[in-house]
Amino acid sequence: MILNEYKSELIISTIVLASIIIIKLLVTFTVTKIAIKNGINDARIRLIRRYITVTLILIALIIEAFIFGTELEQLALFFSSIFTVLGIALFAVWSILSNITSGVIMFFNFPYKVGDKIKIHDSDFPEKGIIEDIRAFQLILRLENGDLVTYPNNLILQKPVTLVEKDAIVEMTNDIDDEGDAI
């Protein structure tokens, strides 16, 4: 009885679900292909895939709400309430959101990769080191004196950065092997 009542909605929902799955596969395939072409590590690829999945799930939920008869005013009221609560709650952690957004931007448009030696032209604390990892919130930099520095993603996009040496981590390990001091 319920199936007959919502037959058209269930058919449309199945089509939407299949479409979302196909879109997810196409987008993740494209992102993976771009990432492999640019030499981006697997952890960053998985992170971007998660962002894509969450975004598509939210889009699917909104579409499903319209399919099952939710009015635009009801949906607008619901989302305005949610965004009000989230806005108040996330105001204190806006820098985290900024770093996540910067991490996504760096995934697609960052000219340096893990192993490159860079110089960050910060007027207060200029840093020169080798990129050890690029994560969702920060870039991990190994300085020349051996110190490990985490640099927030949003700042790395705001400061001028110079490539000192490409693939410096390979040369650093070769230097260690040549000295014979490595264990």
C-alpha positions in Angstrom: 0.0 0.0 0.0 2.7 2.5 0.9 4.8 1.4 -2.1 1.8 2.1 -4.4 1.3 5.5 -2.8 5.0 6.6 -3.2 5.8 4.6 -6.4 6.7 7.6 -8.5 8.8 9.1 -5.7 10.7 5.9 -5.2 11.4 5.5 -8.9 12.7 9.1 -9.0 14.7 8.5 -5.8 16.3 5.4 -7.4 17.3 7.5 -10.5 18.7 10.2 -8.3 20.7 7.7 -6.2 22.1 6.1 -9.4 23.0 9.5 -10.8 24.8 10.5 -7.6 26.7 7.3 -7.6 27.8 7.8 -11.2 28.7 11.4 -10.6 30.8 10.4 -7.5 32.6 7.7 -9.5 33.3 10.2 -12.4 34.5 13.0 -10.1 36.7 10.8 -7.9 38.2 9.1 -11.0 39.0 12.6 -12.4 40.4 13.9 -9.1 42.5 10.7 -8.8 43.8 11.0 -12.3 44.7 14.7 -11.8 46.4 13.9 -8.4 48.5 11.0 -9.8 49.5 13.2 -12.8 50.7 15.9 -10.3 52.4 13.4 -7.9 50.0 14.0 -5.0 50.2 11.5 -2.2 47.4 9.0 -1.4 46.4 10.5 1.9 45.5 13.8 0.3 43.6 12.0 -2.5 41.5 10.1 0.1 40.8 13.4 2.0 39.5 15.1 -1.2 37.4 12.0 -2.0 35.8 12.3 1.5 35.0 15.9 0.8 33.4 15.0 -2.5 31.3 12.2 -0.9 30.0 14.4 1.9 29.1 17.2 -0.6 27.3 14.7 -2.9 25.4 13.2 0.0 24.2 16.6 1.1 23.1 17.4 -2.4 21.2 14.1 -2.6 19.4 14.7 0.7 18.2 18.1 -0.5 17.0 16.6 -3.8 15.2 13.8 -1.9 13.5 16.3 0.3 12.0 18.0 -2.8 11.0 14.7 -4.3 9.0 13.7 -1.3 7.1 16.9 -1.2 9.0 19.2 1.1 8.1 22.8 0.4 10.9 25.4 -0.3 9.8 27.5 2.6 10.1 24.5 5.0 13.5 23.6 3.6 14.6 27.3 3.9 13.5 27.4 7.5 15.3 24.2 8.3 18.6 25.3 6.7 18.5 28.8 8.1 18.1 27.3 11.6 20.9 24.8 11.0 23.2 27.5 9.6 22.4 29.9 12.4 23.5 27.3 15.0 26.5 26.3 12.9 27.5 29.9 12.4 27.5 30.6 16.1 29.2 27.3 16.9 31.8 27.6 14.1 32.6 31.3 14.6 35.2 30.2 17.2 36.8 27.7 14.8 36.7 29.7 11.6 40.5 29.2 11.2 40.0 25.5 11.0 37.5 25.9 8.2 39.9 28.3 6.5 42.7 25.7 6.7 40.5 23.0 5.3 39.4 25.2 2.4 43.1 26.1 1.8 44.0 22.4 1.9 41.4 21.7 -0.9 42.8 24.7 -2.9 46.4 23.4 -2.4 45.3 20.0 -3.6 44.4 21.3 -7.0 46.7 24.4 -7.3 49.9 24.1 -5.3 53.0 24.2 -7.4 55.2 22.4 -4.7 55.0 18.8 -3.6 56.3 16.6 -0.8 60.1 16.5 -1.0 60.6 20.0 -2.4 62.8 22.6 -0.6 60.9 25.9 -0.2 61.4 29.3 1.4 58.4 31.0 3.0 58.9 34.8 2.8 57.3 35.7 6.1 58.4 39.1 7.4 58.4 37.9 11.1 59.6 34.3 10.7 61.1 33.5 7.3 61.4 29.7 7.0 63.4 27.5 4.6 63.0 23.8 4.7 61.8 20.6 3.0 58.1 19.8 2.7 57.6 16.5 4.6 53.8 16.3 4.3 50.8 18.3 3.2 47.8 17.6 5.4 44.2 18.9 5.7 45.1 21.6 8.1 48.8 22.2 7.8 52.0 21.8 5.8 54.8 20.0 7.7 58.2 21.5 7.0 61.6 20.2 8.1 64.0 23.1 8.6 67.7 23.0 7.8 68.6 22.7 11.5 66.4 19.6 11.7 63.4 21.2 13.5 60.0 20.2 12.4 57.5 23.1 11.8 53.8 22.8 11.1 52.7 25.8 9.0 48.9 26.4 8.6 47.5 26.0 5.1 45.8 29.3 5.0 49.1 31.1 5.8 51.0 29.2 3.2 48.6 30.6 0.6 48.9 34.1 1.9 52.7 34.3 2.0 55.1 34.4 -0.9 56.8 31.0 -1.3 59.9 30.3 -3.4 61.0 26.9 -4.7 64.7 26.6 -3.6 65.2 23.0 -4.8 63.0 20.4 -6.5 63.0 16.9 -4.9 65.5 18.0 -2.2 64.5 15.1 0.0 66.1 12.6 -2.5 69.4 14.5 -2.4 69.3 14.8 1.4 69.0 11.0 1.7 71.8 10.5 -0.9 74.0 12.9 1.2 73.4 10.8 4.3 74.2 7.6 2.5 77.4 9.1 1.1 78.6 10.1 4.6 78.2 6.6 5.9 76.6 7.9 9.2 73.2 6.6 8.5 72.0 3.6 10.5 
